[in-house]
Amino acid sequence: MNKIKNIVIVEDEIIIAEDLRITLKNLGYHVSALFTEGQSIIDEIDNIQVDLILMDIMLNGVLSGIETAEIIQQKHDIPIIYVTAYANSKILQQVKKTNPFGYIVKPFEERELHATIELAFSRENEEKIQKLQYRNQKRLLEASLAISNVSNYNEVIKQIIMQTAILLNSLNTQMYIYNEIENIYVNSATDEYPTENDYNIIEQTLNIKQTNTTENESGYYLSIPLIIENRVEAIIISKRDSTLFDPIELTMINTFAN
């Protein structure tokens, strides 16, 4: 089930704002807040759930919608769509500087509003993927350089674990290496056998031979097999106590692992 998106309305005309709220509700969105002044949303934005902002340009108070958007964008990556009765060239030039996710001129049709919002969410998702790709490419380059400068086998293993932890934003990362003599995977740092929890995760990963996610009472886990000549030589297990792995992040991790 897709998460219901939270939309904030910034509109100085109450009747229009209420009509917009009803329309958004009928389209399946949740209006988490409604403001008539720019300063009000700036003051409250950290205290509300917001996935997208519908912003009028002419507002009550000192700040215009464009000025409000500029201030919000200094600290937040939130899609903003302008909903306004103004469309002259001067206004459009000012709007362009804020790189909005859409611009709707009043009056508008419900289907136009819906299409603009959905396209904004689609663009936001694509931009997140691009940013994550760039970030992870940089991390992978740094990891490769760090590992390539190590010649000792044990130090290589430590570097792999450390760089994987950095890549996954996790401080709780373990690597289990296959012990051919005992036919079991042992902790690369301590030579100890895996805990029952880690053993179960290792078994699941061996069965599918690909990156795997597991959720249990202990937390959220990501396991990555290191496969050499069709054999799983090692398995990295990364734990997060309370934060699920984001679907976009998992896409990039799969690319890294495979």
Residue, then its C-alpha position, 0 to 999 in steps of 0.5 A: m500500500n502506498k503511503i498517503k502524501n501529506i500536502v500543505i496549502v499556503e493560500d490567503e483566501i480561506i474559501i479557495a483554500e477550503d475548496l482546495r483542501i476538499t479537492l485534495k482529499n477527494l484525490g486521495y491526499h491528506v492536507s496536513a496544514l493550511f496557512t495564509e501567511g508565508q512566515s507562518i509556514i516557515d515557523e511551523i514547517d519543522n513541526i508538521q508532516v509535509d511531502l509537498i507544498l501548494m503555494d499561492i504567490m500573493l499572501n497575507g503578511v510581509l512575505s510573498g509566496i516566492e520569497t517564502a519558497e526561497i527561505i524554505q528551500q534553504k533548509h528543506d528539499i520539499p517540492i513546491i507547486y505554485v497555485t496562483a492567478y498571476a502569470n505575467s512575464k515578470i512573475l514567471q521570471q521570479v518563479k523560475k529562480t525557485n525551480p518549482f515542481g509545477y505552476i498552476v494558473k487559477p482557475f484550474e481543473e481538478r485533473e490538471l491539479h492531480a496531474t501536476i501533483e503526481l508529476a511533481f512526486s515522480r520528479e522528486n523520486e527521480e531526483k532522489i535516485q540521482k542524488l543517491q547514485y552520485r553519493n554512492q558512486k563517491r563512496l564506492l570510489e573512496a572505499s576502493l581507494a582505501i582498500s587498494n592501499v592495504s596489502n595485509y589480508n586481515e587489514v583488507i577485511k577490516q577495510i571492507i567492513m568499515q567501508t561497507a558500514i560507511l556505505l550503509n550508514s550503519l555502525n553495526t556491521q559484521m563480516y562472516i568468512y567461510n571456514e572451509i575446514e569447519n564448513i561454517y561462517v565465522n566472524s572475521a574479527t573474532d573468529e567466533y561462530p555467528t549468533e543464532n540471529d546472524y546464523n539464521i540471516i546467513e542461512q537465508t542469504l545462502n539460499i538466495k545468493q543475493t542481497n537480502t533484507t530481514e526484519n525481526e524483534s532485534g531490528y532491521y538487517l541487510s545481508i550482502p554475499l561476497i561471491i567469488e567463482n560462484r561460492v559465497e566466500a563471505i557475508i556482510i550483515s548490517k543492522r539498523d535498530s529503528t530505521l527501515f532501509d529506503p527502497i531507493e537505497l536498496t536499489m543502489i545497494n543491490t547495484f553495489a553488491n552485484 
